[in-house]
């Protein structure tokens, strides 16, 4: 669950840009005589908004791919660190048991 927090933080700054870029600004109709002209202009606005949306989604996908790659690398590093820490802990346990054995049998002699 905690892995999604950095992903969410990375996406949030770009979310408003994507939403504002995809909302076309339609021109107001001033009369029926210009309806075809207005419709053509609105279609052009929709096409440009769709193009901007596609570019923003592509950019977001690239950023998400880089973030997932970084998360995978971080996970591998954490696993390696945990394995090394476990080995050090086992070595310390072995040394402690050896010291305990020496301490128990030394006074007997």
C-alpha positions as CSV (number, residue, x, y, z in Angstrom):
1,X,0.0,0.0,0.0
2,X,2.9,2.4,0.8
3,X,4.3,1.8,-2.7
4,X,1.4,3.7,-4.2
5,X,2.1,6.9,-2.2
6,X,5.2,7.9,-4.2
7,X,3.4,7.0,-7.4
8,X,0.4,9.2,-6.4
9,X,2.8,12.1,-5.5
10,X,4.5,11.8,-8.9
11,X,1.2,11.9,-10.8
12,X,-0.7,14.6,-8.9
13,X,1.3,17.6,-10.2
14,X,0.5,16.6,-13.8
15,X,-3.1,15.8,-13.2
16,X,-4.4,19.4,-13.4
17,X,-2.4,20.0,-16.5
18,X,-3.9,17.0,-18.2
19,X,-7.4,17.9,-17.2
20,X,-7.1,21.5,-18.3
21,X,-5.5,20.5,-21.6
22,X,-8.2,18.1,-22.4
23,X,-11.1,20.5,-21.8
24,X,-11.8,22.3,-25.1
25,X,-12.8,25.9,-25.0
26,X,-15.9,26.0,-27.1
27,X,-16.9,29.2,-28.8
28,X,-20.3,30.5,-28.0
29,X,-23.0,30.4,-30.8
30,X,-24.0,33.8,-31.9
31,X,-26.6,32.8,-34.5
32,X,-27.8,29.9,-36.6
33,X,-26.3,31.4,-39.8
34,X,-22.8,30.7,-38.4
35,X,-23.8,27.2,-37.0
36,X,-21.7,25.3,-39.5
37,X,-18.7,27.5,-39.0
38,X,-19.0,27.2,-35.2
39,X,-19.4,23.4,-35.5
40,X,-16.3,23.2,-37.7
41,X,-14.3,25.3,-35.1
42,X,-15.6,23.1,-32.3
43,X,-14.5,20.0,-34.1
44,X,-11.1,21.5,-34.6
45,X,-10.9,22.3,-30.9
46,X,-11.9,18.8,-30.0
47,X,-9.2,17.4,-32.3
48,X,-6.5,19.6,-30.9
49,X,-7.7,18.7,-27.3
50,X,-7.6,15.0,-28.2
51,X,-4.0,15.4,-29.6
52,X,-2.9,17.2,-26.5
53,X,-4.6,14.5,-24.4
54,X,-2.7,11.8,-26.3
55,X,0.6,13.6,-25.8
56,X,-0.1,14.0,-22.1
57,X,-1.0,10.4,-21.6
58,X,2.1,9.3,-23.5
59,X,4.2,11.5,-21.2
60,X,2.5,10.2,-18.1
61,X,3.0,6.6,-19.3
62,X,6.7,7.2,-19.8
63,X,7.0,8.8,-16.3
64,X,5.1,5.9,-14.8
65,X,7.3,3.4,-16.5
66,X,10.4,5.1,-15.1
67,X,8.9,5.2,-11.7
68,X,8.0,1.5,-11.8
69,X,11.5,0.7,-12.9
70,X,12.9,2.7,-10.0
71,X,10.6,1.0,-7.6
72,X,11.7,-2.4,-8.8
73,X,15.3,-1.4,-8.5
74,X,14.6,-0.2,-4.9
75,X,12.9,-3.4,-4.1
76,X,15.8,-5.5,-5.3
77,X,18.2,-3.3,-3.2
78,X,16.0,-3.7,-0.1
79,X,15.9,-7.4,-0.6
80,X,19.7,-7.6,-0.9
81,X,20.1,-5.4,2.2
82,X,17.7,-7.6,4.2
83,X,19.6,-10.7,3.1
84,X,22.9,-9.2,4.2
85,X,21.4,-8.1,7.5
86,X,20.1,-11.6,8.1
87,X,23.5,-13.1,7.4
88,X,25.2,-10.6,9.8
89,X,22.6,-11.4,12.4
90,X,23.2,-15.1,12.1
91,X,26.9,-14.6,12.3
92,X,26.5,-12.5,15.4
93,X,24.3,-15.2,16.9
94,X,27.0,-17.8,16.2
95,X,29.6,-15.6,17.8
96,X,27.4,-15.0,20.8
97,X,26.7,-18.8,21.2
98,X,30.4,-19.5,21.0
99,X,31.1,-16.9,23.6
100,X,28.4,-18.3,25.9
101,X,29.9,-21.8,25.5
102,X,33.4,-20.5,26.3
103,X,32.0,-18.6,29.3
104,X,30.2,-21.6,30.7
105,X,33.0,-24.1,30.2
106,X,36.0,-21.9,31.2
107,X,35.3,-21.8,34.9
108,X,35.0,-25.7,35.0
109,X,38.6,-26.1,34.1
